[in-house]
């Protein structure tokens, strides 16, 4: 029996530690969220913390044992699943008690949802029905999904010998998820990884069982329809089904940013809606062939496919428009949840910075050692710590975790570009190049601007839970999207959900632009910056890139002009944006 999804929103992965235990706080209330599988050290500390808190047995998993990373991840996910499931079972048993978790579950549902309406009907005949059976048949937990950044797949060593590929960080994380009790999705982000995708092919849980059910599902985070089709077909040829395509704005999002060549979210979602059936049919045709070749159970019809989106959504009106106009199955609310401390791990200092943050405090930076642009909050304590290292003439961080140690410039084992060892080697190399003072300083700044986000993005979870006194002296990194500028107060979970569904409004500012307009403005600024940093005259390839970028933005503006033809305020914003675009320097 397919249950009605409780909510039309989800909480995406937030950094490394910010949403690492979010399912414990929201899954029993029907809200889906995503755990990062990057930091097994952090997971091990939290597993001990929650084992003590819920009086459950705990046995540490040492780095000295075989396959410790995967085993730690499995143990942590099993613990989170058990706690969330126990809380959900307890919730269902409290339906007769006022102010119970059951009441909270029902109150937070959208008034227009089928589940809420069914419950209102039930209350009229409460004494005549088997309430327990109704609850069992209709209420469901939120999904406990996991995230793997495909590019963060560092090779590992033991006794100075390189281990086989299955012990790479990404591979071990995947194995840890597969061996867990969870029946949920792995969200694959940061692009296609043929090696990791081939490894997925080796696990039975990703194939349909005899009833055509998937114990483990695949969610792809993609930027457009083309990427969805290419990756979906690639996996289908292996007999692997993509259960969800999660579209994310290239620039109007938190974390790492992956800008497109001017493809805006609205037109991308329009194409996904228009081509949804074709995407499913093309991948299903390949999926069937692969399953039959492998002698596996093969359904006659495509399995379920969800289309979801995230990046910059901030009002109930936008939430409703996305779900209704583009027929999305769910909308991701990430950045605003950073102000919900009962759900997300944000330490007091960082929370205060977030509440005060305005547009100029939210910047796209080059601090990530992955070499990808990264959203950053001015004044964060990790940046302050970084500057202190530089002022003491010891730039770079001690590289304790090495999750981003992917650079092979200086041989193997590979180094993290934010590490003290790498930066010393680069600066020593710089001194031999005979640069003048300005050239040297420019190159020096590029080296030392990298920050240790492996530690920085996880520290807050330790601070919030008082797990390690040493981390009080360790800086915190955080990566909110531009949308944070319009949220300025600490928010409860109930208030956040009520805001999403239009019951209340937590945004105090009255100048917040529509999410599509905001993304357009960010893309125009991005194009302007790219042109400014490119030396004239442009090469033929550079000119083609800029022309394509501008043409795609112009097409997006025309699309929005037709979409919002009856909304004068949005049309006026489009006119302003188009004027800025057309007047960018050539």
C-alpha positions in Angstrom: 0.0 0.0 0.0 1.5 3.3 -1.1 1.2 5.9 1.7 0.6 9.6 1.0 3.8 11.5 1.5 3.4 13.6 4.6 5.2 16.7 3.3 6.0 18.4 0.0 9.4 19.7 1.2 12.7 18.0 2.3 15.8 19.2 4.1 18.9 18.7 1.8 22.3 17.9 3.1 23.8 20.9 4.9 27.5 20.9 5.1 29.2 17.9 6.9 27.9 18.2 10.4 25.0 20.5 10.2 22.4 17.9 9.2 24.4 14.8 10.3 21.8 13.9 13.0 18.8 15.8 11.6 16.8 12.6 11.0 16.8 11.9 14.8 14.9 15.2 15.2 12.5 15.2 12.2 12.2 11.7 10.6 9.5 10.6 13.1 7.5 13.7 12.2 7.4 12.6 8.5 10.1 15.0 7.3 12.8 13.7 5.0 16.4 14.8 5.4 19.9 14.0 4.2 23.1 13.0 6.1 26.6 13.6 4.7 28.7 10.5 4.7 32.0 12.3 4.5 33.2 12.3 8.1 33.3 8.9 9.7 35.3 10.3 12.6 32.5 12.7 13.4 29.9 9.9 13.0 31.8 7.8 15.5 31.8 10.5 18.1 28.1 11.2 17.6 27.3 7.4 17.7 28.8 7.3 21.2 26.9 10.4 22.2 23.6 9.1 21.1 24.2 5.6 22.4 24.7 7.2 25.9 21.7 9.5 25.5 19.3 6.7 24.5 20.9 4.1 26.8 22.0 1.9 23.9 25.1 -0.4 23.8 28.2 1.1 22.2 31.5 -0.4 21.1 34.0 1.8 19.4 35.3 1.0 15.9 39.0 1.6 15.8 40.9 2.9 12.7 43.2 -0.1 13.2 40.5 -2.6 12.1 39.8 -3.7 8.5 37.4 -1.5 6.6 36.8 0.7 9.6 35.4 3.6 7.6 32.6 1.6 6.1 31.9 -0.2 9.4 31.6 3.2 11.2 29.2 4.5 8.7 27.1 1.4 8.8 27.0 1.4 12.6 26.1 5.1 12.7 23.3 4.8 10.1 21.8 1.8 12.0 21.8 3.8 15.2 20.1 6.8 13.6 17.6 4.5 12.0 16.8 2.7 15.3 16.3 6.0 17.2 14.1 7.5 14.5 12.1 4.3 14.2 11.6 4.0 17.9 10.5 7.6 18.2 8.0 7.0 15.3 6.5 3.9 17.0 6.2 5.9 20.2 4.6 8.7 18.3 1.9 6.4 16.9 1.1 5.2 20.3 0.4 8.6 21.7 -2.5 9.6 19.4 -4.9 10.0 22.4 -2.7 12.5 24.2 -2.9 16.2 23.6 0.4 18.0 23.0 2.0 14.7 22.0 4.4 14.1 19.1 1.5 12.6 17.3 -0.4 15.9 17.6 2.8 17.7 16.4 3.0 15.4 13.4 -0.6 16.2 12.4 -0.4 20.0 13.1 2.6 20.4 10.9 0.9 18.9 7.9 -0.1 21.2 5.1 -3.9 22.0 5.5 -4.5 21.1 1.8 -2.6 17.7 2.0 -4.6 14.6 1.4 -3.3 13.1 4.7 -4.5 16.1 6.7 -7.9 16.0 5.1 -8.2 12.3 5.6 -7.4 12.8 9.3 -10.0 15.6 9.7 -12.6 13.2 8.2 -11.4 10.5 10.6 -11.9 12.7 13.7 -15.7 13.0 12.8 -16.1 9.2 13.3 -13.3 8.7 15.8 -15.2 6.3 18.0 -16.4 4.1 15.2 -13.1 3.5 13.5 -10.0 1.5 14.3 -7.7 4.5 14.9 -4.6 2.4 15.4 -5.1 0.7 12.1 -5.7 4.0 10.3 -2.5 5.4 11.8 -0.6 2.3 10.8 -1.9 2.4 7.2 -1.5 6.1 6.7 1.4 7.7 8.7 5.0 7.3 7.5 8.4 8.4 8.6 10.5 10.9 6.7 13.2 9.2 4.6 16.7 9.1 6.1 18.8 9.7 2.9 22.6 10.0 2.6 24.8 12.1 0.5 28.1 11.2 -1.3 30.0 13.9 -3.2 31.3 11.7 -6.1 34.5 13.7 -6.5 35.5 13.2 -2.9 36.8 9.7 -3.4 40.3 9.9 -2.0 42.6 6.8 -2.3 43.8 5.3 1.0 46.9 3.6 2.2 47.8 1.1 4.9 51.4 0.5 5.9 52.5 2.8 3.0 50.8 0.6 0.5 47.9 1.9 -1.6 44.7 0.0 -0.9 42.3 -1.3 -3.7 39.8 1.2 -5.1 36.9 -0.2 -2.9 38.7 1.4 0.1 38.6 4.9 -1.5 36.6 7.3 0.7 33.5 7.5 -1.6 33.5 3.7 -2.3 33.7 2.9 1.5 30.9 5.4 2.2 28.7 3.7 -0.3 29.5 0.3 1.1 28.7 1.6 4.6 25.3 2.8 3.4 24.5 -0.5 1.6 25.4 -2.6 4.6 23.1 -0.5 6.8 19.5 -1.3 7.7 18.2 1.8 5.9 15.8 1.5 3.0 16.4 4.9 1.5 18.3 6.9 -1.1 22.0 7.8 -1.7 22.1 11.3 -3.1 25.0 11.5 -5.6 26.3 15.0 -6.1 29.1 16.9 -7.8 28.9 15.2 -11.1 29.3 11.8 -12.7 31.9 9.3 -11.5 32.1 6.2 -13.8 34.3 4.4 -11.3 31.9 5.0 -8.4 28.8 4.2 -10.6 30.4 0.9 -11.6 30.9 0.1 -7.9 27.1 0.7 -7.3 26.5 -2.0 -9.9 28.1 -4.7 -7.6 25.4 -4.4 -4.8 22.1 -6.3 -5.0 20.2 -3.8 -2.9 20.2 -1.3 -5.9 18.3 -3.8 -8.1 14.6 -4.7 -8.0 13.7 -7.7 -5.9 11.1 -10.2 -7.1 8.3 -7.8 -6.1 10.2 -5.0 -8.1 11.0 -3.1 -5.0 14.3 -1.3 -4.4 15.8 -1.6 -0.9 18.4 1.1 -1.8 17.6 3.9 -4.2 19.7 6.3 -6.3 19.0 10.1 -6.3 21.0 12.2 -8.7 21.6 15.9 -8.0 21.8 17.5 -11.5 21.7 21.0 -13.0 19.6 20.4 -16.0 17.7 17.9 -18.2 20.7 17.0 -20.3 22.7 16.0 -17.3 19.8 14.0 -15.9 19.4 12.1 -19.2 23.1 11.4 -19.7 23.6 10.0 -16.2 20.2 8.3 -16.0 20.9 6.4 -19.2 24.5 5.6 -18.1 23.2 4.0 -14.9 20.2 2.3 -16.7 22.6 0.5 -19.0 24.0 -1.1 -15.8 20.5 -2.1 -14.6 20.4 0.7 -12.1 17.3 2.8 -11.8 17.4 6.5 -10.8 14.5 7.0 -8.4 14.9 10.8 -8.1 16.4 13.6 -10.1 17.1 16.5 -7.8 17.5 19.8 -9.7 19.6 22.4 -8.0 20.2 26.0 -9.0 23.7 26.5 -10.2 24.3 29.6 -8.1 21.3 30.4 -5.9 22.2 27.6 -3.4 24.3 26.8 -0.4 27.6 24.8 -0.3 29.7 24.4 -3.5 28.3 26.1 -6.6 28.3 24.6 -10.0 27.2 27.4 -12.4 25.8 26.5 -15.7 26.3 28.5 -18.9 23.4 30.7 -18.0 20.7 28.0 -17.8 18.2 29.4 -15.3 16.2 27.2 -12.9 12.8 28.1 -14.3 13.5 27.0 -17.9 15.3 24.0 -16.6 12.3 22.9 -14.6 10.0 23.6 -17.5 12.1 21.3 -19.7 12.2 18.6 -17.0 8.4 18.8 -16.8 7.9 18.6 -20.6 10.5 15.8 -21.0 9.7 13.8 -17.9 7.9 11.0 -19.7 10.6 10.8 -22.4 13.3 10.7 -19.7 11.6 7.8 -18.0 10.9 5.9 -21.2 14.4 6.3 -22.6 16.0 5.1 -19.3 13.4 2.3 -18.8 14.2 0.8 -22.3 17.9 0.5 -21.4 17.0 -0.6 -17.8 15.0 -3.6 -19.1 17.7 -4.8 -21.4 20.3 -4.6 -18.7 18.1 -6.5 -16.2 17.3 -9.2 -18.6 20.9 -9.6 -19.6 21.8 -10.0 -15.9 18.9 -12.4 -15.4 17.4 -10.2 -12.7 13.7 -9.5 -12.0 12.4 -7.1 -14.6 9.2 -5.0 -14.2 6.8 -4.5 -17.1 6.5 -0.8 -16.3 8.9 1.9 -15.1 9.6 2.2 -11.4 8.7 5.4 -9.6 10.6 8.5 -10.6 10.5 11.7 -8.5 11.5 15.1 -9.8 12.5 17.5 -7.1 14.2 20.9 -6.9 16.1 23.1 -4.5 18.0 26.4 -4.4 16.8 29.8 -3.2 13.2 29.0 -2.3 12.0 31.1 0.6 8.3 31.7 0.6 5.1 29.7 0.7 4.1 31.2 -2.6 7.3 29.9 -4.2 6.9 26.5 -2.6 3.3 26.2 -4.0 4.3 27.5 -7.4 7.1 25.0 -7.7 5.0 22.0 -6.7 2.0 22.9 -8.7 3.3 24.5 -11.9 6.3 22.2 -12.4 4.6 19.2 -10.8 7.5 18.6 -8.4 7.3 15.8 -5.9 9.2 17.8 -3.3 11.1 21.1 -2.8 14.4 21.4 -0.8 14.6 24.0 1.9 18.3 24.2 2.9 19.7 27.6 3.9 16.6 28.8 6.0 16.9 25.7 8.2 20.3 26.8 9.4 18.3 29.1 11.7 16.4 26.2 13.2 18.7 25.0 16.0 16.3 22.2 17.2 16.9 20.6 13.9 20.3 21.7 12.6 23.7 21.8 14.5 24.7 25.5 14.5 26.8 26.9 17.3 25.9 30.1 19.1 28.5 32.4 17.4 27.7 31.2 13.9 24.0 31.4 14.5 24.4 35.0 15.5 26.4 35.7 12.4 23.7 34.1 10.2 20.9 36.1 11.9 22.8 39.4 11.1 23.9 38.4 7.6 22.9 40.7 4.7 23.7 40.3 1.0 27.3 41.6 1.3 28.1 39.1 4.0 27.2 36.1 1.7 29.9 35.7 -0.8 31.1 33.1 -3.4 34.7 32.3 -2.5 37.7 30.2 -3.6 38.3 28.8 -0.1 37.4 25.2 -0.9 40.3 22.8 -1.4 38.2 21.0 -4.0 38.9 23.8 -6.5 35.2 24.5 -6.8 33.6 27.9 -5.9 32.1 27.8 -2.4 29.5 29.9 -0.7 30.9 31.6 2.4 29.8 33.8 5.3 32.0 36.8 6.1 33.5 36.8 9.6 33.1 33.0 10.2 35.5 31.7 12.9 37.3 29.4 10.5 38.3 32.3 8.3 39.5 34.2 11.4 41.6 31.1 12.4 43.0 30.9 8.9 44.1 34.6 9.0 45.8 34.0 12.4 47.8 31.1 10.9 48.9 33.4 8.1 49.9 36.2 10.5 52.0 33.8 12.4 53.8 32.8 9.2 52.4 29.2 9.4 49.7 29.3 6.7 47.5 26.3 6.2 45.8 23.9 8.5 47.1 20.7 10.2 45.5 18.1 8.0 44.0 15.7 10.5 41.1 14.2 8.5 42.5 14.3 4.9 39.1 13.9 3.2 40.0 16.5 0.7 43.6 15.4 0.2 43.2 14.9 -3.5 46.1 17.0 -5.0 49.0 15.0 -6.5 51.3 17.8 -7.5 53.9 16.6 -5.0 53.4 12.9 -5.6 51.7 10.4 -3.3 50.2 10.2 -0.9 48.1 13.1 -2.2 47.7 16.4 -0.2 44.9 18.8 0.6 45.5 22.3 -0.9 44.4 23.8 2.5 47.0 21.8 4.4 50.0 23.3 6.0 52.3 20.9 4.3 51.0 21.7 0.8 51.0 25.4 1.3 54.6 25.4 2.6 55.7 23.4 -0.5 53.8 25.8 -2.8 55.2 28.9 -1.1 58.8 27.5 -1.3 58.2 26.9 -4.9 56.9 30.4 -5.4 60.1 31.9 -4.0 62.1 30.4 -6.8 60.1 32.0 -9.6 61.7 35.5 -9.6 58.3 37.3 -9.3 58.1 41.0 -8.4 56.4 42.0 -5.1 52.9 42.4 -6.5 53.1 39.1 -8.6 54.4 37.2 -5.5 51.7 38.6 -3.2 48.9 37.8 -5.7 50.1 34.2 -6.1 50.7 33.9 -2.3 47.1 34.9 -1.6 45.8 32.3 -4.0 47.7 29.6 -2.1 46.7 30.6 1.4 43.1 31.4 0.8 42.2 27.7 0.9 40.4 26.7 4.1 40.1 23.4 5.9 36.4 22.8 5.4 36.6 19.1 6.3 37.1 20.1 9.9 35.3 23.5 9.6 32.0 22.1 8.4 31.8 19.5 11.1 33.0 21.4 14.2 29.6 22.9 14.9 28.1 19.5 15.6 30.7 19.0 18.3 30.2 22.4 19.8 26.5 22.1 20.0 26.6 18.7 21.7 29.6 19.6 24.0 31.5 16.6 22.6 35.1 17.9 22.5 36.6 20.7 24.6 39.4 21.1 22.1 37.1 22.2 19.3 36.2 25.4 21.3 39.5 26.8 19.8 38.7 25.4 16.3 37.0 27.6 13.7 33.7 26.9 12.2 33.0 27.0 8.4 29.5 27.5 7.1 28.2 27.8 3.6 24.7 29.4 3.4 23.2 30.4 0.1 22.3 34.0 -0.8 18.7 33.4 0.5 20.1 33.7 4.1 20.1 37.5 3.7 16.3 37.5 4.1 16.0 35.4 7.2 17.1 37.1 10.3 15.8 35.4 13.4 16.2 32.0 15.2 13.2 29.9 14.2 11.5 26.9 15.7 10.7 23.8 13.6 7.0 24.4 13.9 7.5 28.1 12.7 9.6 27.0 9.8 7.1 24.4 8.6 4.2 26.9 9.1 6.2 29.4 7.0 6.8 26.9 4.2 3.0 26.2 4.1 1.9 29.8 4.3 0.4 29.7 7.8 2.8 32.4 9.0 5.6 34.6 7.5 9.0 34.6 9.3 10.6 37.0 6.8 10.7 40.5 8.2 12.2 42.2 5.2 9.8 43.4 2.4 12.5 43.7 -0.3 13.2 40.1 -1.0 13.1 39.4 -4.7 11.4 36.4 -6.2 13.7 33.3 -6.2 13.9 33.3 -10.0 14.7 37.0 -10.2 17.4 36.6 -7.5 19.0 33.7 -9.4 19.0 35.8 -12.7 20.6 38.7 -10.9 23.3 36.4 -9.5 24.0 34.9 -12.9 24.4 38.4 -14.4 26.8 39.4 -11.7 28.7 36.1 -12.3 29.0 36.8 -16.0 30.1 40.4 -15.3 32.8 39.1 -13.0 34.0 36.4 -15.4 34.4 39.1 -18.1 36.2 41.4 -15.8 38.8 38.7 -14.9 39.4 37.6 -18.5 42.2 39.4 -20.3 41.3 41.3 -23.5 41.2 40.5 -26.3 39.0 37.4 -25.7 40.0 34.2 -27.5 37.5 32.7 -29.9 36.6 30.1 -27.3 36.1 32.7 -24.5 34.0 34.9 -26.8 31.8 31.9 -27.7 31.4 31.0 -24.0 30.3 34.6 -23.2 27.9 34.8 -26.1 26.3 31.4 -25.2 26.0 32.5 -21.6 24.3 35.8 -22.5 22.0 34.1 -25.1 20.8 31.6 -22.4 20.1 34.4 -20.0 18.1 36.2 -22.6 16.1 33.1 -23.4 15.5 32.7 -19.6 14.3 36.3 -19.4 11.9 35.8 -22.3 10.6 32.6 -20.6 9.9 34.5 -17.3 8.3 37.3 -19.2 5.7 34.9 -20.6 5.4 33.0 -17.3 4.8 36.1 -15.2 2.9 38.1 -17.8 0.3 39.2 -15.3 2.7 40.1 -12.4 3.7 43.7 -12.9 6.3 43.7 -10.1 8.1 40.7 -11.5 8.0 42.1 -15.0 9.6 45.3 -13.8 12.4 43.3 -12.1 12.9 41.5 -15.4 13.2 44.8 -17.3 15.9 46.0 -14.9 17.8 42.7 -15.1 17.6 42.7 -18.9 18.9 46.3 -19.0 21.9 45.3 -16.8 22.6 42.2 -19.0 22.5 44.2 -22.3 24.8 46.8 -20.9 27.6 44.6 -19.7 30.9 45.6 -21.2 31.8 43.6 -24.3 
